[in-house]
Amino acid sequence: MSGSDTTRDTHGRFVRGNPGGPGNPHAGRVSQLRAAIIEAVDADDIRAIITRITQQAREGDLAAARELLDRTIGRPSQADLLARIEALEVAAERMGQGGNHERRAAAG
């Protein structure tokens, strides 16, 4: 660091009292747009969207499946990936068994 830079210490860190940068020049506009979206969307809209994404995922749309899973169980981290895979396998088995049972009941 040069001797004339009083905003940082010798390690390059900002010193106490540094005013920081100007901030995001678009933050106010983004806040207005978010408020407009929240005003325009209600719980029924969210349910309809989630229902459609769920249906698309069931039909094999990988992008919809990824979005649905990322939003519900979160993106997997390396540490919990195995546990999440096991949980999904158990859920898939349960869904498969339930689906077979329902098909057998309908056929019988």
C-alpha positions in Angstrom: 0.0 0.0 0.0 1.2 3.5 -0.7 1.8 5.9 2.1 -0.8 8.3 0.8 -3.7 5.7 1.0 -5.4 6.4 4.3 -8.5 4.2 3.6 -6.6 0.9 4.1 -4.1 -0.5 6.6 -0.8 -2.1 5.8 -2.6 -5.4 5.1 -5.0 -3.9 2.6 -8.0 -4.0 4.8 -10.3 -1.0 5.2 -9.5 1.1 8.3 -12.1 1.9 10.9 -14.3 4.8 9.9 -13.9 4.2 6.1 -17.1 5.5 4.5 -17.3 2.6 2.0 -18.4 2.9 -1.6 -21.4 4.6 -3.1 -23.6 1.5 -2.9 -25.7 0.0 -5.7 -27.0 2.7 -7.9 -30.0 0.5 -9.0 -31.0 -0.7 -5.5 -33.9 1.8 -5.2 -35.3 0.8 -8.6 -34.9 -2.9 -7.8 -36.8 -2.3 -4.5 -39.7 -0.7 -6.3 -39.9 -3.5 -8.8 -39.9 -6.2 -6.1 -42.6 -4.3 -4.3 -44.7 -4.3 -7.5 -44.2 -8.0 -8.0 -45.2 -8.7 -4.4 -48.3 -6.6 -4.8 -49.2 -8.3 -8.1 -48.7 -11.9 -7.0 -50.9 -13.7 -4.4 -50.7 -17.1 -2.7 -53.0 -18.7 -5.4 -50.5 -17.5 -8.1 -47.6 -19.1 -6.3 -49.6 -22.4 -5.8 -50.4 -22.4 -9.6 -46.8 -21.9 -10.5 -45.6 -24.6 -8.1 -48.2 -27.0 -9.4 -47.1 -26.4 -13.0 -43.4 -26.8 -12.2 -44.2 -30.0 -10.2 -46.2 -31.4 -13.2 -43.4 -30.5 -15.6 -40.8 -32.2 -13.3 -43.0 -35.3 -13.1 -43.1 -35.4 -16.9 -39.3 -35.5 -17.1 -38.4 -31.8 -17.5 -35.0 -31.8 -15.8 -34.9 -28.0 -15.5 -38.2 -28.0 -13.7 -37.1 -30.8 -11.5 -33.8 -29.0 -10.6 -35.7 -25.8 -9.9 -38.3 -27.5 -7.7 -35.7 -29.5 -5.7 -33.3 -26.5 -5.4 -36.2 -24.4 -4.0 -37.6 -27.0 -1.7 -34.6 -29.0 -0.3 -31.8 -26.6 -1.4 -28.8 -27.1 -3.4 -26.7 -30.0 -2.2 -23.4 -29.3 -0.6 -20.6 -31.8 -0.7 -21.0 -32.5 3.0 -24.7 -33.6 2.8 -24.9 -34.9 -0.7 -24.9 -38.6 0.3 -27.6 -38.0 2.9 -29.7 -36.2 0.4 -29.3 -38.9 -2.2 -30.3 -41.5 0.3 -33.4 -39.5 1.3 -34.4 -39.1 -2.3 -34.0 -42.8 -3.0 -36.2 -43.6 0.0 -38.8 -41.1 -1.2 -38.6 -42.5 -4.7 -39.1 -46.0 -3.4 -42.1 -44.9 -1.4 -43.6 -43.1 -4.5 -42.9 -46.1 -6.6 -44.6 -48.5 -4.2 -47.6 -46.1 -3.7 -47.9 -45.8 -7.5 -47.8 -49.5 -8.0 -50.3 -50.1 -5.3 -52.6 -47.5 -6.8 -52.3 -49.1 -10.3 -53.0 -52.5 -8.9 -56.0 -51.3 -7.0 -57.4 -49.5 -10.1 -56.8 -52.7 -12.2 -58.4 -55.0 -9.6 
